[in-house]
């Protein structure tokens, strides 16, 4: 067995290199920033004051639907009379996904990135409760819908309650192979991705259907602009 020996000079440079690399890492400047927004009740825009909001980091980036005990708390703030809040964040806390939470309810989440040049993030209004709004679904299949076919649309809100409506050829607007249905959807969170231009609401809807050919259920993720009536076109080989 060979045993390598090192001269004192080599050992000196090795130790110097180790300490130099540590020094460079420790010298990385940290800076503080803020995530600023406004808490409102719903699309009416009425401010909600004196509410404690907290900022949490999720180490598991697959978690994004609800609060989880594994989250790490970063800071908290109380909304003022105008519903405004400012949550502090340190550059060392930057994560792929951060959550704004009221109690254990996730009100908003996203890719809240700060930098020395732009330490403050403005996210606009977030909503104290889920937004339930009108929505139109255009359900398109390869063949014409016939009597006996039906579609059940279920939409979940933050409290795990859901709106469920059943649509047939009799209570829907039919246009060729399109079944056009008017219902409501409930949007749960506001998400922020990369920049304010991509801020939207997020929710989840389940569509169950039965036709002469098949019976199945599928779950789809929905996103929408803030408070407008949404239109979704669902095309499938029903």
C-alpha positions as CSV (number, residue, x, y, z in Angstrom):
1,X,0.0,0.0,0.0
2,X,1.3,3.4,-1.0
3,X,1.1,6.3,1.4
4,X,1.6,9.7,0.0
5,X,3.5,12.3,1.9
6,X,3.0,16.0,1.6
7,X,5.5,18.8,2.2
8,X,4.7,21.5,4.8
9,X,4.5,24.0,1.9
10,X,1.8,22.0,0.2
11,X,-0.2,21.6,3.4
12,X,0.1,25.4,3.9
13,X,-1.4,26.2,0.5
14,X,-4.1,23.5,1.0
15,X,-5.2,25.0,4.3
16,X,-5.0,28.5,2.8
17,X,-7.3,27.5,-0.1
18,X,-9.8,26.0,2.2
19,X,-10.0,29.1,4.4
20,X,-10.1,31.3,1.3
21,X,-13.1,29.5,-0.1
22,X,-14.9,29.8,3.3
23,X,-14.1,33.5,3.4
24,X,-15.5,34.1,0.0
25,X,-18.8,32.3,0.9
26,X,-19.1,34.2,4.2
27,X,-18.4,37.5,2.5
28,X,-21.5,37.1,0.2
29,X,-23.5,40.2,1.2
30,X,-27.0,39.7,2.6
31,X,-29.7,42.3,2.2
32,X,-33.3,42.7,3.3
33,X,-36.4,43.4,1.3
34,X,-40.1,43.4,1.7
35,X,-43.2,41.8,0.1
36,X,-45.9,44.5,0.0
37,X,-49.6,44.1,-0.7
38,X,-53.1,44.8,0.4
39,X,-55.6,42.4,2.1
40,X,-59.2,42.9,0.8
41,X,-62.4,41.0,1.4
42,X,-63.3,40.1,-2.1
43,X,-63.7,41.7,-5.5
44,X,-65.5,44.6,-3.9
45,X,-62.0,45.7,-2.7
46,X,-62.9,46.6,0.8
47,X,-59.7,46.6,3.0
48,X,-59.4,44.2,5.9
49,X,-57.5,45.7,8.8
50,X,-55.8,44.4,11.9
51,X,-55.2,40.9,10.5
52,X,-51.9,39.1,11.2
53,X,-50.3,37.7,8.0
54,X,-47.1,35.6,8.0
55,X,-44.6,34.7,5.4
56,X,-43.4,31.0,5.2
57,X,-40.9,29.1,3.2
58,X,-41.7,25.6,1.8
59,X,-38.6,23.4,1.6
60,X,-40.7,20.9,-0.3
61,X,-41.5,22.7,-3.6
62,X,-44.3,20.2,-4.4
63,X,-46.5,21.6,-1.6
64,X,-48.6,24.4,-2.8
65,X,-52.3,23.7,-2.0
66,X,-52.4,24.2,1.8
67,X,-50.4,25.1,4.9
68,X,-48.0,22.4,6.0
69,X,-46.3,22.1,9.4
70,X,-43.0,21.6,7.7
71,X,-43.0,25.3,6.5
72,X,-40.5,27.6,8.0
73,X,-41.7,31.0,9.3
74,X,-39.8,34.0,8.0
75,X,-41.7,37.0,9.2
76,X,-45.2,38.4,10.0
77,X,-47.0,41.7,9.8
78,X,-50.4,43.2,10.8
79,X,-52.5,44.9,8.1
80,X,-53.1,48.6,8.7
81,X,-56.4,50.5,8.4
82,X,-56.1,50.4,4.6
83,X,-55.4,46.7,4.6
84,X,-51.8,47.2,3.6
85,X,-49.0,45.0,4.8
86,X,-45.3,44.7,4.5
87,X,-43.6,41.4,5.1
88,X,-39.8,41.4,5.6
89,X,-37.6,39.0,3.8
90,X,-33.8,38.4,3.9
91,X,-31.9,37.4,0.8
92,X,-30.9,34.2,2.6
93,X,-34.6,33.3,2.8
94,X,-35.1,33.3,-0.9
95,X,-36.8,30.1,-2.0
96,X,-38.5,28.7,-5.0
97,X,-41.8,29.1,-3.3
98,X,-43.0,31.3,-0.5
99,X,-46.4,31.4,1.1
100,X,-48.5,34.3,2.6
101,X,-50.7,32.8,5.3
102,X,-53.5,33.9,7.6
103,X,-53.7,31.5,10.5
104,X,-53.2,28.3,8.6
105,X,-54.9,29.4,5.4
106,X,-52.7,30.1,2.4
107,X,-53.9,33.3,0.8
108,X,-51.1,33.7,-1.8
109,X,-47.9,31.9,-2.9
110,X,-45.3,32.3,-5.5
111,X,-41.8,33.0,-6.7
112,X,-41.2,36.1,-4.7
113,X,-37.7,37.1,-5.8
114,X,-35.8,40.0,-4.4
115,X,-32.4,41.5,-5.3
116,X,-30.2,44.3,-4.1
117,X,-31.3,46.4,-7.1
118,X,-35.0,45.5,-6.5
119,X,-35.4,44.6,-2.8
120,X,-39.2,45.2,-2.7
121,X,-41.9,43.2,-4.3
122,X,-45.4,44.6,-4.9
123,X,-48.1,41.9,-5.3
124,X,-51.2,44.1,-5.2
125,X,-54.4,42.9,-3.6
126,X,-54.8,39.4,-2.0
127,X,-58.2,38.1,-0.9
128,X,-59.3,37.1,2.6
129,X,-61.8,34.6,1.3
130,X,-62.1,32.6,-2.0
131,X,-63.6,34.4,-4.9
132,X,-66.7,32.8,-6.3
133,X,-67.6,34.2,-9.7
134,X,-69.6,33.3,-12.9
135,X,-67.8,31.1,-15.4
136,X,-68.7,29.6,-18.7
137,X,-67.5,26.2,-19.9
138,X,-67.5,25.3,-23.6
139,X,-67.4,21.5,-23.6
140,X,-66.5,20.2,-27.1
141,X,-66.5,16.6,-28.2
142,X,-65.9,14.8,-31.5
143,X,-69.5,13.8,-31.8
144,X,-72.8,15.6,-31.2
145,X,-74.2,15.5,-27.7
146,X,-77.4,13.5,-27.4
147,X,-80.2,13.2,-24.8
148,X,-78.9,11.1,-21.9
149,X,-75.4,12.6,-22.0
150,X,-74.4,14.7,-19.0
151,X,-71.5,16.5,-17.4
152,X,-71.0,17.2,-13.7
153,X,-68.8,20.2,-12.8
154,X,-67.4,20.4,-9.3
155,X,-65.2,23.2,-8.1
156,X,-63.4,23.3,-4.7
157,X,-62.8,26.4,-2.6
158,X,-60.4,26.9,0.3
159,X,-62.7,25.4,2.9
160,X,-63.0,22.1,0.9
161,X,-66.6,22.9,0.1
162,X,-67.5,22.8,-3.6
163,X,-70.0,23.9,-6.1
164,X,-71.5,21.0,-8.0
165,X,-73.8,21.4,-11.1
166,X,-75.1,18.8,-13.5
167,X,-75.6,19.8,-17.2
168,X,-77.4,18.0,-19.9
169,X,-78.6,18.8,-23.4
170,X,-81.8,20.1,-21.9
171,X,-80.4,22.7,-19.5
172,X,-77.4,23.8,-21.6
173,X,-76.9,25.8,-24.8
174,X,-76.1,23.4,-27.6
175,X,-74.2,24.4,-30.7
176,X,-73.1,21.6,-32.9
177,X,-70.6,19.5,-30.9
178,X,-70.4,22.2,-28.2
179,X,-72.2,22.1,-24.9
180,X,-72.1,25.6,-23.4
181,X,-72.8,25.8,-19.7
182,X,-72.9,28.7,-17.3
183,X,-71.9,28.0,-13.7
184,X,-69.7,29.4,-10.9
185,X,-66.1,28.7,-10.0
186,X,-64.3,29.4,-6.7
187,X,-60.7,30.6,-6.9
188,X,-58.6,29.7,-3.9
189,X,-55.2,31.4,-4.0
190,X,-53.5,34.3,-5.7
191,X,-50.1,33.2,-7.2
192,X,-47.3,35.3,-8.2
193,X,-44.8,34.0,-10.8
194,X,-41.8,35.9,-12.0
195,X,-43.5,39.3,-12.3
196,X,-46.7,41.0,-11.7
197,X,-47.9,40.5,-15.2
198,X,-48.4,36.8,-14.4
199,X,-50.3,37.3,-11.2
200,X,-53.6,35.4,-11.3
201,X,-56.1,33.4,-9.2
202,X,-55.8,29.6,-9.0
203,X,-58.4,26.9,-8.4
204,X,-59.2,23.3,-9.1
205,X,-62.2,21.8,-10.9
206,X,-63.3,18.3,-11.5
207,X,-65.3,17.4,-14.6
208,X,-67.2,14.1,-14.6
209,X,-69.1,13.1,-17.7
210,X,-71.2,10.2,-19.1
211,X,-71.9,9.8,-22.8
212,X,-73.1,6.8,-24.8
213,X,-69.5,5.9,-25.4
214,X,-67.8,6.4,-22.1
215,X,-68.0,7.5,-18.5
216,X,-65.0,9.1,-16.8
217,X,-63.8,11.9,-14.5
218,X,-60.9,14.3,-14.9
219,X,-59.4,17.1,-12.7
220,X,-58.1,20.3,-14.2
221,X,-56.3,23.3,-12.8
222,X,-57.8,26.7,-13.6
223,X,-56.3,30.1,-13.6
224,X,-57.9,33.4,-14.3
225,X,-57.5,37.2,-14.1
226,X,-58.7,38.7,-11.0
227,X,-62.4,39.4,-10.9
228,X,-63.7,38.9,-14.5
229,X,-66.1,36.4,-15.7
230,X,-64.0,33.5,-16.9
231,X,-64.5,31.4,-20.1
232,X,-62.9,28.0,-20.4
233,X,-62.9,25.8,-23.5
234,X,-62.6,22.1,-22.7
235,X,-62.0,19.9,-25.7
236,X,-62.0,16.1,-25.3
237,X,-62.8,12.9,-27.3
238,X,-65.9,12.3,-25.3
